[in-house]
Each structure stands twice: as C-alpha cells, then as structure tokens.
C-alpha cells in the first residue's frame, strides 16, 4: 500500500485509508493486439483505480461455518455515474455498472474467491501505513463519477436461427415459439426445434471436432426496433441490448416427449447486485470495528441517483408471450473489437475501463509466463472473468418520469468485452 499511496509530508497525522483487494482471473492487455486475428489479448498483473471512501459500499461475507448452499457468490461491481447536459437534478444521473465474478482461489488460500476490504492507518514512528483491519466481503460496489462516458461492446456471437415470436413460456423455461418467422404467425412449435435442426448443420459446416457449442438466446420486447437486414450481427446485438434486450445462456433442453418435449432452460440471472436490492450494503468504513459506528444496514440516501430497472416486473420471467427470441453461438473473438480505442487515441484527461470474459485463446502459455518484461499503463483499468460479467446501462427515454431507466444483461460469452472511456 505504501508503494501505491503517497506518504504524507505534513506534521498532522493523516486519517485512515481504505483498499478493496480482489483476485480476478486476468486483466486485459492495454497494448495493441499482436495476434493475427486482431483480438485483444490479456495478461497477468495489477490494476488499480481510486475512489472516495464514502463511495465504496460493501457487505461482509458470512462466516465459513455459517455458510449454506444458498450463500451468494462474491461479486465486485464498478459503478460510473455521469451527468445529463441541461439537467440540474443530480438524482437523475445515468449510471453504467459492470459486475464481475471473481477468480477461484480455493487452491491458493483455501477460499472460494478473494474479496477483501482493508483499512490502513498511518504509523508516525515507522513513517508508513500499516494494515489495521481486514474483512472478507461477499459484495462490493465501487462508485466513480465522470462528466461524460462513451461505451462499446464486443460480443463474439453468430446467429443460428431466425428471430421468432415467443408463444408460451414459464419462468426461465421457454416452451413454444412461432413456427414462422414473419412476426405475425402464432402457430406454435417446440422451442428447441430450430436448434435441433440448425446446430448440427452449423457444426458440420465449421468442422467443429468435439461436436459441442454453447448457445445464447437474445430475448427482446415486442416494441424493440429491428435494424435493417444489411446491419452486422455485432451492431444489431449492441443496439438490442441498449434497448433492453437480454442475453441468456441456454443451459439445457431439447428432445423429450409429452409436456416436456422441446423445452429450453435459460439462465435467468441478469444482475449480481442482490445485496443492494435487498438493502444489505453499508459504507465500507462502517463495517470495521472501532470505526465509531455500528455496522448497520442503512437505507439508500435520497441524494443517490434513482436509476430504475426497466423490467422489474419480469425479473422472474425470462420471456413472456409476445416477446421475440433469436439464438446465437459463440465464435472466436476478432473483428468484434475493431472499435477498440488505443491508449494514444484517448482524449486528454480521460480514463479507459475494460472488462470482459477470458476466451479459450486467452489462457496463459509457457512463453507468456516466462516473459519477464513489466509495463506500467496510466489512465487504464480493467479486469477479466472466466465466469461472467453483468452490464447495466442507461435506457434514457424522453418521457420517463421518476429517474432514468436502466437495463441490465449478463454476459458470459468467451472473448466478450465492455469498454468505457471516462472524461
């Protein structure tokens, strides 16, 4: 910590400083791609960002002996609040949030994952900061602020079916979709019928040796504007998600008979912020003993931005009758990241945030491990997960009342990226 934080030079004793420490799977490489497909690679290293202590909220992890099968998996969330030009009401700030599942550290330190809140105090006799307290966390939200934010997504997906109307579903189970993809037909067919036909064809055409592919369903509301047929898959996916579309991994389904024939089970998760939704987060300093405060759960301040989910009523219902669904398979990341902005192109004073999912080609090799050169990259922060990330972004509507609407989706597609430039 003393290498990262400037030692005070004044005679007055400084107050404590706080640090969130998390072990992630990899960090995205800020340098220009060197591999042939132009995809952004990753590396090992340390990535650091700074926030006000009052803007770090967290929930303490349950004691190991008190954990149950329902214990939540740890998640680290980065929240960026921006302003709306011409609007002075700061409770309507748009928010971009990226949630990150952490690395498995069971064979490193005996913990499923490592997310720590720490408090450091200054030892005047030693003239350095020393660790005062450390606490395991299950959830943590780090909030930063920006005047403006530009974001982009890289989603390496390829369509293996047509956009069809949902006829019937329940919870996260997709039962029937329209037989014809004209948007008007309500004649049903089993939800898995198209995949059972198109996936074997896709596997054969692309000579996939192990015969296995992962599938995602893009679920859209009926009023979602569909781009022209000439639009790239990448642009269509990005616009759909900005308009409220959700990506759900197909977990199981197909085959069967009777009432279970042709069912598809979709992953319903779209957010890692259960603790905040349940009012269980506290300012980090309040969780430490001896802070002068008891670690109570505090209600949300009225000064915080009121970003409302656009789909709270459907959190338990992945797709409703009348929605639309289209299936995609993951492909090797390449030109999906063609909009990547190099560090030399960043506007003066801006900071680049990069998050994403580790791809199969990103796994470290012996050559990479033996490479000893170290580089320091200013104005750059990022992290990659092998499991999943979530992305919450503004869905601003001219006639919205009571705050800015937001929409969230989960992303566990290998090689996917979310990039944000803060100014």
C-alpha positions as CSV (number, residue, x, y, z in Angstrom):
1,X,0.0,0.0,0.0
2,X,2.9,2.4,0.7
3,X,4.1,1.9,-2.8
4,X,0.7,2.9,-4.2
5,X,-0.2,5.7,-1.8
6,X,1.8,8.9,-1.3
7,X,3.2,9.2,2.2
8,X,2.1,12.5,3.8
9,X,4.7,15.1,4.3
10,X,2.8,17.3,6.8
11,X,3.2,17.0,10.5
12,X,-0.5,16.4,11.1
13,X,-1.5,12.7,11.5
14,X,-3.4,11.6,8.4
15,X,-6.6,9.7,8.6
16,X,-7.0,6.0,7.6
17,X,-7.1,4.9,4.0
18,X,-9.1,2.0,2.6
19,X,-8.5,-0.5,-0.1
20,X,-10.5,-3.2,-1.8
21,X,-8.4,-6.2,-2.8
22,X,-9.8,-8.7,-5.3
23,X,-8.3,-11.6,-7.2
24,X,-9.5,-11.7,-10.8
25,X,-8.7,-14.2,-13.5
26,X,-6.8,-12.0,-15.9
27,X,-6.5,-8.3,-16.9
28,X,-7.0,-7.1,-20.5
29,X,-3.8,-6.1,-22.2
30,X,-3.7,-2.3,-23.0
31,X,-1.2,-2.7,-25.8
32,X,-2.1,-3.1,-29.4
33,X,-3.1,-6.7,-30.4
34,X,-0.2,-8.8,-31.7
35,X,-2.1,-11.9,-32.7
36,X,-3.2,-12.5,-36.2
37,X,-7.0,-12.1,-35.7
38,X,-6.7,-8.6,-34.1
39,X,-8.4,-9.7,-30.9
40,X,-7.4,-8.0,-27.7
41,X,-5.3,-10.3,-25.5
42,X,-4.9,-10.4,-21.8
43,X,-2.1,-10.7,-19.2
44,X,-1.3,-11.1,-15.5
45,X,-0.7,-8.0,-13.4
46,X,-2.1,-5.5,-11.0
47,X,-4.8,-3.0,-11.9
48,X,-5.6,0.0,-9.6
49,X,-8.4,2.6,-9.5
50,X,-9.1,5.3,-6.9
51,X,-12.4,6.3,-5.3
52,X,-13.6,8.2,-2.3
53,X,-14.1,6.0,0.8
54,X,-17.7,7.2,1.1
55,X,-18.3,5.8,-2.4
56,X,-17.4,2.3,-1.5
57,X,-20.3,0.2,-0.3
58,X,-20.0,-3.5,0.7
59,X,-21.5,-6.5,2.5
60,X,-19.4,-8.6,4.8
61,X,-19.2,-12.3,3.8
62,X,-20.8,-14.9,6.0
63,X,-18.5,-16.8,8.3
64,X,-17.4,-20.1,6.8
65,X,-19.3,-22.1,9.5
66,X,-22.5,-20.1,8.8
67,X,-22.5,-20.6,5.1
68,X,-25.2,-22.6,3.4
69,X,-25.9,-23.9,-0.1
70,X,-27.8,-20.6,-0.8
71,X,-24.8,-18.4,0.1
72,X,-24.3,-15.8,-2.6
73,X,-21.2,-15.9,-4.8
74,X,-18.9,-12.9,-4.4
75,X,-19.1,-10.1,-6.9
76,X,-17.3,-6.8,-7.4
77,X,-19.3,-4.1,-9.1
78,X,-17.9,-0.9,-10.7
79,X,-20.5,1.9,-11.0
80,X,-19.9,5.0,-13.1
81,X,-22.3,7.9,-12.6
82,X,-22.5,10.6,-15.3
83,X,-24.5,13.8,-15.7
84,X,-27.2,14.8,-18.2
85,X,-26.5,18.1,-20.0
86,X,-29.0,20.7,-19.2
87,X,-30.5,18.9,-16.2
88,X,-29.5,20.2,-12.7
89,X,-31.4,17.4,-10.8
90,X,-28.4,15.2,-9.8
91,X,-30.8,12.4,-8.6
92,X,-31.3,11.6,-12.3
93,X,-27.7,10.8,-13.2
94,X,-27.3,8.0,-15.7
95,X,-25.3,5.0,-14.4
96,X,-23.1,2.4,-16.1
97,X,-22.3,-0.6,-14.0
98,X,-20.2,-3.6,-14.7
99,X,-20.4,-6.6,-12.3
100,X,-17.6,-9.1,-12.1
101,X,-17.4,-12.7,-10.9
102,X,-14.0,-13.3,-9.2
103,X,-11.3,-15.9,-9.7
104,X,-11.5,-19.3,-7.9
105,X,-8.7,-19.2,-5.2
106,X,-9.6,-22.4,-3.4
107,X,-6.2,-23.9,-4.2
108,X,-4.3,-20.7,-3.4
109,X,-5.6,-19.7,0.0
110,X,-8.5,-22.1,0.8
111,X,-11.2,-19.6,-0.1
112,X,-13.6,-20.0,-3.0
113,X,-12.7,-16.4,-4.0
114,X,-10.9,-13.5,-2.6
115,X,-12.6,-10.1,-2.0
116,X,-11.2,-8.1,0.9
117,X,-12.0,-4.8,2.5
118,X,-9.0,-3.3,4.3
119,X,-8.3,-0.3,6.4
120,X,-4.8,1.1,6.8
121,X,-3.6,3.6,9.5
122,X,-0.5,5.8,9.4
123,X,2.2,4.8,11.9
124,X,4.1,8.0,12.5
125,X,7.0,6.3,14.2
126,X,7.5,4.0,11.2
127,X,6.5,6.7,8.8
128,X,4.4,4.4,6.8
129,X,0.8,3.0,6.6
130,X,0.2,-0.3,8.3
131,X,-2.7,-2.7,8.0
132,X,-5.3,-2.1,10.7
133,X,-8.2,-4.4,9.8
134,X,-9.1,-6.8,7.0
135,X,-12.6,-8.1,6.3
136,X,-13.8,-10.7,3.8
137,X,-16.7,-9.3,1.6
138,X,-19.4,-11.0,-0.4
139,X,-20.4,-7.9,-2.4
140,X,-18.8,-4.6,-3.1
141,X,-19.8,-1.6,-5.2
142,X,-17.1,1.0,-6.1
143,X,-18.6,4.2,-7.4
144,X,-16.8,6.8,-9.5
145,X,-18.0,9.9,-11.3
146,X,-17.5,11.3,-14.8
147,X,-18.7,14.2,-16.8
148,X,-19.2,12.0,-19.9
149,X,-18.8,8.4,-20.8
150,X,-18.5,6.6,-24.1
151,X,-19.0,2.8,-24.1
152,X,-18.7,0.0,-26.6
153,X,-19.3,-3.8,-26.6
154,X,-17.7,-6.7,-28.3
155,X,-20.0,-9.7,-28.4
156,X,-18.5,-12.6,-30.5
157,X,-21.8,-14.3,-31.4
158,X,-23.1,-15.8,-34.7
159,X,-26.8,-16.3,-35.4
160,X,-28.0,-19.9,-35.8
161,X,-31.7,-19.2,-36.3
162,X,-34.3,-16.6,-37.1
163,X,-35.9,-14.1,-34.8
164,X,-39.2,-15.7,-33.7
165,X,-42.1,-14.7,-31.5
166,X,-42.4,-16.4,-28.1
167,X,-45.8,-18.3,-27.9
168,X,-45.5,-19.7,-24.4
169,X,-43.1,-19.8,-21.5
170,X,-42.9,-20.1,-17.7
171,X,-40.2,-18.6,-15.5
172,X,-36.9,-19.4,-17.2
173,X,-38.4,-22.2,-19.3
174,X,-39.0,-21.4,-23.0
175,X,-41.8,-23.8,-24.2
176,X,-43.1,-22.7,-27.7
177,X,-42.1,-20.2,-30.3
178,X,-43.7,-19.3,-33.6
179,X,-43.3,-21.8,-36.5
180,X,-42.9,-19.0,-39.0
181,X,-40.5,-16.0,-38.5
182,X,-42.8,-13.4,-40.2
183,X,-43.7,-11.7,-36.9
184,X,-47.4,-12.3,-37.5
185,X,-47.7,-16.1,-37.2
186,X,-48.9,-17.5,-33.9
187,X,-48.7,-21.2,-35.0
188,X,-46.5,-22.8,-32.3
189,X,-43.6,-25.2,-32.5
190,X,-41.4,-26.6,-29.7
191,X,-38.8,-24.0,-28.6
192,X,-35.9,-26.4,-29.4
193,X,-37.0,-27.4,-32.9
194,X,-34.9,-24.8,-34.7
195,X,-31.8,-25.5,-32.7
196,X,-32.1,-29.3,-33.2
197,X,-32.0,-28.6,-36.9
198,X,-29.6,-25.7,-37.2
199,X,-26.9,-26.7,-34.7
200,X,-25.9,-30.0,-36.4
201,X,-25.7,-28.1,-39.7
202,X,-23.5,-25.3,-38.1
203,X,-21.2,-27.9,-36.5
204,X,-20.8,-29.8,-39.8
205,X,-20.2,-26.6,-41.8
206,X,-17.5,-25.4,-39.4
207,X,-15.8,-28.8,-38.8
208,X,-16.2,-28.5,-35.0
209,X,-14.3,-31.6,-33.8
210,X,-15.8,-32.1,-30.3
211,X,-19.4,-31.5,-31.6
212,X,-20.2,-29.2,-28.7
213,X,-21.1,-25.5,-28.9
214,X,-22.6,-23.1,-26.4
215,X,-25.8,-21.3,-27.3
216,X,-27.3,-18.0,-26.1
217,X,-30.8,-16.6,-26.6
218,X,-31.4,-12.9,-27.2
219,X,-34.8,-12.0,-25.8
220,X,-36.4,-8.8,-26.9
221,X,-39.6,-7.0,-26.1
222,X,-42.3,-6.7,-28.9
223,X,-41.6,-2.9,-29.4
224,X,-37.9,-3.4,-30.0
225,X,-36.9,-1.7,-33.2
226,X,-35.2,-4.2,-35.5
227,X,-32.3,-3.0,-37.7
228,X,-32.2,-3.5,-41.4
229,X,-31.1,-6.8,-42.7
230,X,-27.8,-5.4,-44.0
231,X,-26.7,-4.5,-40.5
232,X,-23.9,-6.5,-38.9
233,X,-24.7,-9.0,-36.2
234,X,-22.5,-7.1,-33.8
235,X,-24.3,-3.8,-34.4
236,X,-27.7,-5.4,-34.1
237,X,-26.8,-7.1,-30.8
238,X,-25.4,-3.9,-29.3
239,X,-28.5,-1.9,-30.2
240,X,-30.8,-4.6,-28.9
241,X,-29.1,-4.7,-25.5
242,X,-29.1,-0.9,-25.3
243,X,-32.9,-1.0,-26.0
244,X,-33.5,-3.6,-23.2
245,X,-32.7,-6.9,-24.9
246,X,-31.3,-9.7,-22.7
247,X,-28.7,-12.4,-23.4
248,X,-29.4,-15.7,-21.7
249,X,-27.2,-18.8,-22.0
250,X,-29.2,-21.9,-23.0
251,X,-28.5,-24.3,-20.1
252,X,-30.4,-27.4,-21.2
253,X,-33.3,-28.6,-23.3
254,X,-34.4,-30.3,-26.5
255,X,-35.8,-33.7,-27.0
256,X,-38.1,-35.2,-24.5
257,X,-41.7,-36.1,-25.0
258,X,-45.2,-35.2,-23.8
259,X,-45.4,-31.9,-21.9
260,X,-41.6,-31.6,-21.7
261,X,-41.0,-32.0,-25.4
262,X,-38.8,-29.3,-26.9
263,X,-38.4,-27.2,-23.8
264,X,-35.4,-24.9,-23.3
265,X,-34.0,-23.8,-20.0
266,X,-32.4,-20.4,-20.0
267,X,-30.1,-18.8,-17.4
268,X,-32.3,-16.2,-15.7
269,X,-29.5,-14.2,-14.0
270,X,-29.0,-10.6,-15.2
271,X,-27.5,-8.9,-12.1
272,X,-25.0,-9.5,-9.3
273,X,-26.5,-6.8,-7.0
274,X,-28.9,-8.9,-4.9
275,X,-27.3,-7.4,-1.7
276,X,-28.0,-3.8,-2.8
277,X,-31.5,-4.7,-4.0
278,X,-32.1,-6.1,-0.5
279,X,-30.7,-3.1,1.2
280,X,-27.8,-5.0,2.7
281,X,-24.9,-2.8,1.7
282,X,-23.1,-0.4,4.0
283,X,-20.3,2.2,3.6
284,X,-17.1,0.2,3.8
285,X,-15.7,2.0,6.9
286,X,-18.9,1.2,8.9
287,X,-18.1,-2.5,8.6
288,X,-14.9,-2.2,10.6
289,X,-14.9,-2.5,14.4
290,X,-13.8,0.6,16.2
291,X,-14.9,2.9,13.4
292,X,-17.2,4.8,15.8
293,X,-20.3,3.4,14.1
294,X,-22.1,0.1,14.3
295,X,-22.2,-2.0,11.1
296,X,-25.9,-1.5,10.5
297,X,-27.6,-1.6,7.1
298,X,-28.5,2.0,6.0
299,X,-31.4,3.0,3.8
300,X,-30.4,4.4,0.4
301,X,-29.7,8.1,0.5
302,X,-32.2,10.4,-1.3
303,X,-29.2,12.1,-2.9
304,X,-28.2,8.9,-4.8
305,X,-29.3,8.6,-8.4
306,X,-32.6,6.9,-9.0
307,X,-31.8,4.6,-11.8
308,X,-34.8,2.3,-12.2
309,X,-34.8,-1.1,-13.9
310,X,-37.0,-1.1,-17.0
311,X,-38.1,-4.6,-16.3
312,X,-38.5,-5.1,-12.6
313,X,-41.9,-6.9,-13.1
314,X,-40.3,-9.6,-15.3
315,X,-37.2,-10.5,-13.2
316,X,-38.5,-14.0,-12.6
317,X,-39.9,-14.3,-16.2
318,X,-37.2,-14.6,-18.8
319,X,-39.5,-14.3,-21.7
320,X,-43.2,-13.6,-22.0
321,X,-45.7,-14.4,-24.7
322,X,-45.3,-11.9,-27.5
323,X,-41.6,-11.3,-26.9
324,X,-39.1,-12.3,-29.5
325,X,-36.2,-14.7,-29.3
326,X,-33.2,-15.5,-31.5
327,X,-30.4,-18.0,-30.9
328,X,-26.6,-17.4,-31.3
329,X,-23.5,-19.5,-30.8
330,X,-20.1,-18.1,-29.7
331,X,-17.3,-17.6,-32.1
332,X,-13.6,-16.7,-31.8
333,X,-13.3,-13.0,-30.9
334,X,-11.8,-11.0,-33.7
335,X,-13.3,-8.1,-35.5
336,X,-16.0,-7.6,-32.8
337,X,-13.4,-5.5,-31.1
338,X,-12.4,-3.4,-34.2
339,X,-13.7,-0.3,-32.4
340,X,-11.1,-0.6,-29.7
341,X,-9.5,2.7,-28.9
342,X,-5.7,2.7,-28.4
343,X,-4.2,4.5,-25.5
344,X,-2.6,7.1,-27.7
345,X,-6.1,7.9,-29.1
346,X,-7.6,8.6,-25.7
347,X,-8.7,12.3,-25.1
348,X,-6.5,14.2,-22.7
349,X,-7.6,13.6,-19.1
350,X,-9.8,10.6,-19.9
351,X,-9.5,7.1,-18.4
352,X,-10.2,3.8,-20.2
353,X,-12.1,1.0,-18.4
354,X,-12.1,-2.5,-19.9
355,X,-14.0,-5.6,-18.7
356,X,-14.8,-8.9,-20.3
357,X,-14.7,-12.7,-20.3
358,X,-11.5,-14.7,-20.8
359,X,-11.6,-16.6,-24.1
360,X,-10.1,-20.0,-24.8
361,X,-7.3,-18.5,-26.7
362,X,-6.5,-16.2,-23.7
363,X,-5.3,-19.0,-21.5
364,X,-1.7,-18.4,-20.4
365,X,1.1,-20.2,-22.3
366,X,4.6,-21.2,-21.1
367,X,6.0,-18.5,-23.4
368,X,3.8,-15.8,-21.8
369,X,4.7,-17.0,-18.3
370,X,8.4,-16.8,-19.0
371,X,8.2,-13.3,-20.4
372,X,9.6,-11.0,-17.7
373,X,9.1,-7.5,-19.1
374,X,6.9,-5.3,-17.0
375,X,5.0,-2.3,-18.2
376,X,3.1,0.5,-16.4
377,X,0.0,1.8,-18.2
378,X,-1.5,5.0,-16.9
379,X,-5.2,6.0,-17.4
380,X,-6.2,2.4,-17.8
381,X,-8.2,0.0,-15.6
382,X,-9.7,-3.4,-16.3
383,X,-10.4,-7.0,-15.3
384,X,-11.5,-10.2,-16.9
385,X,-13.5,-13.1,-15.6
386,X,-13.6,-16.7,-16.6
387,X,-17.2,-16.9,-15.3
388,X,-19.4,-14.0,-16.1
389,X,-19.9,-10.2,-16.0
390,X,-23.1,-8.1,-16.0
391,X,-23.6,-4.8,-17.7
392,X,-26.2,-2.2,-16.5
393,X,-26.5,0.9,-18.7
394,X,-28.9,3.8,-19.1
395,X,-32.0,3.5,-21.2
396,X,-32.9,7.1,-21.4
397,X,-36.4,7.9,-22.7
398,X,-37.7,11.4,-23.3
399,X,-40.9,10.9,-21.4
400,X,-39.5,8.9,-18.5
401,X,-40.5,10.1,-15.0
402,X,-39.1,9.4,-11.6
403,X,-35.5,8.9,-12.8
404,X,-33.5,7.5,-15.7
405,X,-34.4,4.0,-16.8
406,X,-31.7,1.4,-16.9
407,X,-31.4,-2.0,-18.5
408,X,-29.1,-4.9,-17.5
409,X,-27.9,-8.1,-19.1
410,X,-25.5,-10.9,-18.1
411,X,-22.6,-11.7,-20.4
412,X,-20.6,-15.0,-20.1
413,X,-19.6,-15.2,-23.8
414,X,-15.9,-16.2,-24.1
415,X,-13.9,-13.2,-25.5
416,X,-16.6,-10.6,-25.0
417,X,-15.6,-7.1,-23.9
418,X,-17.2,-4.0,-22.5
419,X,-15.1,-0.8,-22.9
420,X,-15.8,2.6,-21.3
421,X,-13.9,5.9,-21.8
422,X,-14.5,8.3,-18.9
423,X,-13.9,12.1,-19.3
